[in-house]
């Protein structure tokens, strides 16, 4: 169950990170509210996942999901540059996230 909670926490990290772009420096009330709520929810869920998962693994996976998801949404929604190198390194990040998941012994 902790891995599912961590996946949700990482997904919410993507939402708040992309939401930062839409707050325009926290001057837009609704995007700012959504960003702050998803930030708090993401952090809370991360803390719940760390009850059973090692903090180093959970944090690295959370950051990895957030970084990869934010980069992909930046390329698709915000017209950020797409290149083979960016996609290659995002794929490496995905492999690292999966590797961290499977490197934690199950109880």
N, C-alpha and C positions, 0 to 999 in steps of 0.2 A: 504493500500500500504506500510506503514511503516514496517509492520511485514514481508512482502516479502523482502524488502530491508535489514532488520535485518537478515533474514535467509541467504541471499546471503553474507552479511558481515561475519556472523559466518562461513559459508562454506569456504570463502576465508581465514579466520583465520586458519582453518584446513590445507589449502594448504601451507600457509607460515610457519606454525609451523612444519609440516612434512618436508617442504623444508629446514628448518635449518639443518636437519640431512644430507642432500645431499650437503650442501655448504662446508662441511669439514672445519668449522671455517672461512667461507667466503673466502676460497682459490680457489674455483671452480667458474669461471665467470658466466656461464649460470644458474646454480642453484641459485647462489647469486642474479643475476638479477631478476629471477622469484620470489624468496622469497621477495625481496625488493618491487617489483611492486605489488605483492598480499598483502603485509603488508600495503602499502599505500592505495590501493583500499579498503581493509577491514576497515581501520580506516576512510576513507572518507565516506563509506557507513554507518558505525556506526554513524557518525556525522549527516548524512542525516536522519537516522531513529530517532534520538533524537530530531528532530524538532517537532515531534508529540508524541513521547513516553517519559515517565519519564526516566531520565538518569539512575536511580538505577535499574529499570527493564530492560532497553535496554542493559546496560552493563552486568548485571548478565546473561541475556539470551545469549548475544554474547560470553561471557567467557564460559558459559555452553556448547554451541554448539561447540566451539573450543576445550574445554577440552575433551568432549565425543568423538567427531569426531577424534581428534588426538590420543586418547587412542585406539579407535577401529582400526584406520589405523596402529598404531604401532603394534597392535597384529596381524593384517592380512598381512601387508607388510614387517614389520621389525622383525618379529619373537619374539616380546616381549611376556612375560608370559601371559597366559590366565588361569584364575581360576574362579570358581563359585563366589568367593567374589568380584573379579574385575567386573564381569558382573553384579552382584547384585548392587554394588554401582554405576555403570554406569546407570543401570535402575533407581535407585533412582534419579540420576542427571537428567535423561530424564523426570521423573515425576515432578521434581522441575521446569524445564524449561517450561513445559506445564502449570503447576500451575501458574507460574509468568505471562505467556501470558494471561491466563483467569482471572487473578486477577485485570487486568487493566480495569477500566470502559471504555466503548465505548462512544464516544461523539455523 
